[in-house]
Amino acid sequence: MIRTLVVDDDFRVARIHAARVDRIEGYECVGEAHTAAAARAAIAELKPDLLLLDVYLPDEDGISLLRSLQARGENIDAIMITAARDLATVHAAMRGGAVYYLVKPFGFEQLQTQLDSYRRWRREADTRTVADQAAVDQLFNLRRPPSLAGGSRRLPPTMQKVLDTVVHAGQPISASDIAELIGISRPTAQRYLSELERKGRLQLHLAYGATGRPVNTYLPLKS
């Protein structure tokens, strides 16, 4: 069982997430915390494997909490759960070590899909001691939900990373943003974005700045 701690400042929301976690095969919600301080105490006492961690907490933001836990060598993962949609917060969560980022409000099915993917990723990672590039790519692909990974339509790893970054952004995102977030060149990011648009995975959105000249930005294709 993957022992999960829900950390959310809203008591009602935390209770809902905790009840949902308990419904998912392979998971056990071991507790709820509503502040960063309470989360630290619960982690020390309960030793969870995974946090469902809100960004907005009354005494410390969740990303800062996650970074401090990692700096202390805590063997714990976190899926961020937050209403924050700005690119800076998404970027900070990725850099802070979050294994995924769920934007509120999300339903039970979306949470279950992500937790199923995380469980498969943990099971596979726990069975390996060494890994070649193919194994590394497989582990990263397992961490993504099938609905965002395109189901059976497998994409090359970097193209998949570009697609996932657009999906997680929650707002139109440019090739320059993609390049900065995942560490590739802007022309490479633009090439992948254009190809994903051609494949029907993304939609082009023209953003007009102060100069009046449009900038190509991208959004997930609406279902």
N, C-alpha and C positions, 0 to 999 in steps of 0.2 A: 504493500500500500504506500502511495505517495502522500506523506503527511503534509497538509497544506494549512497555512495560517492566512486568514483574510485580514488585511489592514486597510481600513476605510474610516474616515472621520464621521460618516453618516451611519448611525446605529442601524437604521432600517435597511439601508443598502448592504451593509456588512452582513446582516442576517440573511438577506436574500441570496447573496453570493455564497455564503456558507452552506445554505440549504441546497443550492445547486451543485456545489462541489460534492456533497455527500451522495448525490444521485448518480454520479459518474463512476463507472467501473474503474477500480484500481486507485481510487482516491479516498482520503479521509480528512475532513476538516477538523483540525485539532484545537482550533480556537479562533477568536476574533480580537482585534486590537483597534483602538480608535485614535491613538496618538503614536508618534514615533517612540516616545519613552515607553509606552505600554508594549509596543512591538518588540523593543529590545528585551524587555523583561520576559515576554512570552517566548521569544526565540531562545533565550538562555534556559528557560524552564522546559519548553516543549520540544525543542530540537526539530523544527519542521524541515522538510526537504525543499518546499516551494512556498513563496509568498505570492499572493494576489495583492499587489501593493498600489495604493492610490498615490498620485503625485501630491495632491493637496492635503496636507495634515496640519493641525493647528500649531504644532511646536517645531516642525522641521519638514521640509519637503521630502517626498518619498525617494527621489533620485539621490539626494544627499545621504539619506539613510542607507540606501543600497550600497553606495560607494564606501561608506564607513564600515559596513559589514564585510565587504570584500577586502578592505584594507586590513581588517583584523583577521583575515583568513577564514571567515565563516564559510563552510561548505553548504551554500544555499543558493538557489536560483530564484528569480523574480519575474513575474509577468506583470507589467504595469497596467493598471486599470484606472482610467481617468477621463474626464471630460475635456482635457487639454488637447487642442487640435493644432496649435501653432508648431511650425517646423522646428523652432529652437528647442521646444520641449521634447519633441520626438528625437531630435539629434542628441540631446543630453541623455535621454533614456538609453539610446543605443550605445553611446559612449560609456554610460555608467554600468553597462553590463546586463541590462534587461534582456531576457531571452525572447520576449515578445511584448506587444503593446496593443491593448484592447481599448477602443474608444467607447466611452459611455454615450448613450445607453446601448447595451448589447444584450441579446437574448440568450436563452439557455443553449440553443443549438450552436451558436457561435462559440460560446465558452466550451461546450463539450468537444467541438471539433478541435479547438486549440489544445485542450488538455489531453485529448487522445493522441495528438501529434507529439506533444511533449513526452507522454508516457512511452511512445514508441522510440523516441530519440534517446531517452534515458536507458531503456532496455538495450538498445543497440550499443550505446556508448559504454555501458557497463561490461559488455562482453568483449571489448577490444582492448588490447594493450599497445599495439602499434597500428599505424594507419598510413596507407599510401594516399595519393591525391584523390583517387576514385572513392576510397573509403571516407575521406574527409568531405567530399562533395555529397556523398550519400547521407552522412550525419547532418550536414546543414540542411539538406532537402527534407529530411525527416522532421526537423523542428518546425517546418512551415505547415500550416493547415492545407489539406488537399484542395480546398476551395480556392485558396489564394495561390497555390502552386500550379493551378491549371489542370488538376486532375490527371488524366492520362496523357495530356499534351505536354510532355516534358520539354523544358526550355534549357538552354545552356546555363551554367551556374551564374555567370555574371549578368546575363539578361534577366534571369529569375530574380537576382538581387535588385536590379533596377526596378522591375515590376513591383516587388515587395515594398521597396522604399516609397514608390508613388502611392501604393495602396495605404501604407501606414501614415502618410503625411497629413491626410485629412483636409488638404487644400491644394490648389494648383501648384505644381512644382516644375522648375526649369531644369535644363541640362546642367547649368552651373551649380544648382543646388544638389543635384544628384552626384555630380563629380566630387563636390566637397564632402558629402555624407559618406560615400562608399570608397573614396580614394582612387578614382579613375580620371582620365582626362576628359575635358568638356566635349571634344569631338567624339570620343568613344561613347560617352553618355548620350549625346544627341543621336548617334547612329542606332543605339539600342532603343531609344525612345521612339524614333521614327519607324523602326521595324516592329515594335510592339503596337504602334498605332496601325500599321499596315495589317498586322495579324488580327486586329479587332480587339486587342486587350486593353488599349488606352484610347482616350479621346483628347484631341488637341483643343487647347483653350488659349485664345489670344489675350494677353494682358497688356494694357496700354499704360506706359509710365508717363513721367513728366514731359519727356521729349515728344510724346505722341507716337513714337515708333513702337509697334507691337513686339512683344517678346513671346516666343512659343513656350507655353507651359502645358502640363499634362495632368489629367485626372483618370482614375479608373473608369472603364466603360460601365455605364449604368445598365443594370440588368432589367 
